[in-house]
Amino acid sequence: MTKRSSLIAALVLLLFAGLVVSLWPAPHSGADGPATHAVMLGNGGPLDVWRDARGRLTFHWVIDNAGEVSRYDPSTLRLSDFSDGQALGSTTYLSSHAAWRTIHARWGVDRSGVADALASGDPSPEPVDYAVATPPHKGFSSLYEGFTDYGTDISRLAKDTGLVVPRPRTLDGRPLVDVICCAQGLAGLSYGRIEVNLAKYEPGRPNAAGTVYKEMYDRKRRLHRDGPVEYLDEGWQLTFPYRAGEWIMVSGRLAFSRSEALTVIREILRAPTTG
């Protein structure tokens, strides 16, 4: 394709995108209300954006059910997901920059673009999730999960949770991407397609992650014995005991080969826990 034809194709795409946004119905346009509403073009099509009376931002794909929304609260750095009036989960970030990095990855919009769109937006009733409160961040249920995103700051995660956390900067050649903590005391380290989950065994809490890991391990009679520890290998996940009463479950998007499983386990066990 020549430069001229590439330019023409790009212009046609931009014109089409603008046409989609301009023709898409905006039911809140011209309505009275304490919120502000605008429609933007995200990475998945037209995107509703509201700013409510408390300064919170709500995002909703235009083609989705009205109840499928996500809300970002700049005052708490919390991004929460809702479905038909039910809070499904939330993530609290360590910085505004980290929160907006996730927002951009999800919807393809950034802070300045959202601010510009809302500056010329229309008055609107509060978005559909306005009256729905998220549970306390330490809360957890079968329908709700609260997370804290630590970026790659393992030291801060260990300090906040009291867990002894292995700190390999790479795992099977993959760099550390993200570190999170769940409200139920579960810590997670992401290395791309490999996830390392870590939690304490808590005998009085049968649903605690560490307790579940240990019970899964104990119920399985045939454990592999040719690694640095006895471990439970269920193909796409590996479970084994760690330090100070903690348990680790490693999962992958693909099944672990025997050699890959041993490599991953050795690297975790040999990794420092400080520094």
C-alpha positions, 0 to 999 in steps of 0.5 A: 500500500502506498503512503497516499492510499494509507493516508486515505484509508486512515482518513476514512477510518477517522470519518467513520469513527466520528460518524458512529459517535455523532449518530449514536443515540445519547439519551442523556443529552440535554437532560437536567441533572447533577452529573456530566455525560459524554460519549467517547470513542474507546478501543472497543467502540463508543464509550459512555463516560459520566462524572457524578456530583462527587467527582467519580467517573463511570465508564460504560460501553454503549452497546452493553447492558445499562447495568454493566459499568465500572466506576473510578473514584479519584479520592480513593484510587479505587476502580470498581466493577458493577453488574445490574446493581451488584458490586463485583469487585474493586482494585485500589491503586497506589497512585493515580498514574497506576489507576489511569494506566489500567483505565487506558488499557481497558477502554483506550482513553486517558485522563486528558481525553476524558477531561476534554470530553466532559468539558463539553459534555451535557448535564445528566442524571447520576449514572446507573451505579451512583447509589451502589456502594462497594463493600469495605475494601477488606470485605470479601464474599462469593460475589465480591473481591477487593484488591490492592495493586502494588505495581511491582513493589514486593517490599510494600506488599510484604510489609502490609500483609506480613507474608514472607514473599519470594522475590524472583524478578524473573520466573522461567525467563519472564519478568515481574509484571504486577503485584496484588493483594486480595482482601482475604490475605491472598498475595499474587505475583504476575509474570505474564502467563505465569501467576504465583499466588501465596497465602497463609494456612488458617485452620479456623478459616476453611475458605481462606486461600492458604487453607484451601491450597493445603486441603487440596494438597492433602487430599491428593495421594500422589504427589511428585517427589522429584523436585525441591519439595513435594508438590501437587501438579494438576497440569496448569497449576502447581501447589506446594508448602512454603515458609512460615505456614504459607502455601503457594499455588502457581498457575499458567495459561498453558499446562506446565511441562515437567521440566518447566514445573521444576524450574519454576518451583526451584526459582521460587524456593531459591529467590530472596525474601528481602531486598 
